[in-house]
Amino acid sequence: MNITNEIISAYIDNLYVNENTDLAELRKFAETHNIPVIRRDTEKLLKVIMKLKQPARVLEIGTAVGYSSCVFADCCGCSVLSIELDEESAKAARSNIENLGFSGQIKVVCGEAAAVLRGLDPAAPYDLLFIDAAKSHYREFWDLAMPYMSRDSIVICDNVLLKGMTASDECVTRRRDWTSTRRMREFIEYISSLDYADTTIVPIGDGLSISIIEKNGSIT
Ligand SMILES: C[S@@+](CC[C@H](N)C(=O)[O-])C[C@H]1O[C@@H](n2cnc3c(N)ncnc32)[C@H](O)[C@@H]1O
């Protein structure tokens, strides 16, 4: 199920123009090969947020072939550290990043995000975190990344509405989706109740959570 009205989504997607032809090609490649990348409407919103926030340093969990990393680097000149579990994807991402001319800005680390996050340097905090990987582990990623986030940083998580399943049991049609649905519901409740974060859920794409980290990142 789509969480958005099909007519409205088609209208918004029709307005989508990617002025960077290399990025447009990379999106086309990803879509043709069924490689999951941020949706068009999500990309537009992320770009607006990036341009407003002007983050110097972005941390991303879930690189795939490097599409969203390149979008971030392209739209506001930030540096990006992106974490990807799959070796082949990380290799493809590095190659795409080099071909698009962003190797000076984007570093891809191949590894399990939880392990990589534990080894980051707390002296070099990030201004924006984008979580777009294993959906059942969002809480773990959030908690592990938080000590590295700067004051007033932004955390954005993709796919938090899980095709409607997060919002309603009626949308959960497969038995195997129950665990990820329950975990996502717990995650949303968790980030909505934190006193150091102000969070909103935006019904765009497959659902985005956008949080402002109001206190210095040390979580308790
Ligand atoms: C939806 S794709 C990322 C798409 C990318 N952000 C974009 O829009 O171009 C999710 C990626 O997360 C990776 N991933 C899944 N679990 C992970 C984990 N535990 N640690 C690091 N990466 C993980 C997957 O291999 C996959 O390539």
The ligand as an SDF file (V2000), in Angstrom:
LIG
                    3D

 27 29  0  0  0  0  0  0  0  0999 V2000
   17.3590    1.7170    1.1070 C   0  0  0  0  0  0  0  0  0  0  0  0
   19.0490    1.3170    0.8160 S   0  0  0  0  0  0  0  0  0  0  0  0
   19.8640    2.8790    0.9810 C   0  0  0  0  0  0  0  0  0  0  0  0
   19.5310    3.8170   -0.1370 C   0  0  0  0  0  0  0  0  0  0  0  0
   20.3560    5.0820   -0.1470 C   0  0  0  0  0  0  0  0  0  0  0  0
   20.2430    5.8130    1.1130 N   0  0  0  0  0  0  0  0  0  0  0  0
   19.8700    6.0020   -1.2580 C   0  0  0  0  0  0  0  0  0  0  0  0
   18.7760    6.5910   -1.1130 O   0  0  0  0  0  0  0  0  0  0  0  0
   20.5590    6.1000   -2.2870 O   0  0  0  0  0  0  0  0  0  0  0  0
   19.4820    0.5410    2.3390 C   0  0  0  0  0  0  0  0  0  0  0  0
   20.9310    0.0650    2.3780 C   0  0  0  0  0  0  0  0  0  0  0  0
   21.2600   -0.2050    3.7440 O   0  0  0  0  0  0  0  0  0  0  0  0
   22.1680   -1.2800    3.7680 C   0  0  0  0  0  0  0  0  0  0  0  0
   22.1120   -1.8700    5.1270 N   0  0  0  0  0  0  0  0  0  0  0  0
   21.1570   -2.6910    5.6280 C   0  0  0  0  0  0  0  0  0  0  0  0
   21.4380   -3.0100    6.8870 N   0  0  0  0  0  0  0  0  0  0  0  0
   22.5880   -2.3700    7.2090 C   0  0  0  0  0  0  0  0  0  0  0  0
   23.3830   -2.3150    8.3830 C   0  0  0  0  0  0  0  0  0  0  0  0
   23.0360   -2.9950    9.4660 N   0  0  0  0  0  0  0  0  0  0  0  0
   24.5100   -1.5650    8.3710 N   0  0  0  0  0  0  0  0  0  0  0  0
   24.8500   -0.8750    7.2370 C   0  0  0  0  0  0  0  0  0  0  0  0
   24.1320   -0.8910    6.1080 N   0  0  0  0  0  0  0  0  0  0  0  0
   23.0160   -1.6340    6.0800 C   0  0  0  0  0  0  0  0  0  0  0  0
   21.6760   -2.2090    2.6810 C   0  0  0  0  0  0  0  0  0  0  0  0
   22.7060   -3.0780    2.2510 O   0  0  0  0  0  0  0  0  0  0  0  0
   21.1930   -1.2180    1.6170 C   0  0  0  0  0  0  0  0  0  0  0  0
   22.1820   -1.0160    0.6250 O   0  0  0  0  0  0  0  0  0  0  0  0
  1  2  1  0
  2  3  1  0
  2 10  1  0
  3  4  1  0
  4  5  1  0
  5  6  1  0
  5  7  1  0
  7  8  2  0
  7  9  1  0
 10 11  1  0
 11 12  1  0
 11 26  1  0
 12 13  1  0
 13 14  1  0
 13 24  1  0
 14 15  1  0
 14 23  1  0
 15 16  2  0
 16 17  1  0
 17 18  1  0
 17 23  2  0
 18 19  1  0
 18 20  2  0
 20 21  1  0
 21 22  2  0
 22 23  1  0
 24 25  1  0
 24 26  1  0
 26 27  1  0
M  CHG  2   2   1   9  -1
M  END
$$$$
